[in-house]
Amino acid sequence: MPRFFLHYRDGFGLLKDPTGVPLPNVEAAHAEALRRARDVLGQLSHWSSDLMDEMVREMAFEITDEAGRIVEIVSFLAAIGPLH
């Protein structure tokens, strides 16, 4: 099974995922990034909405494959809204 790395990007830089996660395809990696983004946003829910809005615009997961190629970027804005 391929391994995907979900690197976290915010206004301060990039935090690399050193281990990655085995997932069957890019679509599954996208779904995992959305799940993780919702977890992070849930932890930030006590922050002021103005500050959070500004922060969320800069937050994303850069999904790379095992060769280090970016296969998708998932903005945290995509994680806001109804759960699927």
QUIKAWO-V287133 format. One line per field, one symbol per residue. phi: phi as a letter, one per 30 degrees, with the letter a starting at -180 (. if undefined). psi: psi as a letter, one per 30 degrees, with the letter a starting at -180 (. if undefined). Layout:
phi = ???
psi = ???
//
This chain:
phi = .dccccdccbdckccdddcibdbdaddddddddddddddddddcddddddddedddeccaccccdddiddcaccddedddkddc
psi = klkkkjkkkaffakjkjfeakklfleeeeeeeeeeeeeeeeefgfflkeeeeeeeeffklkjklaffgkkflkjkfeffkakk.
//
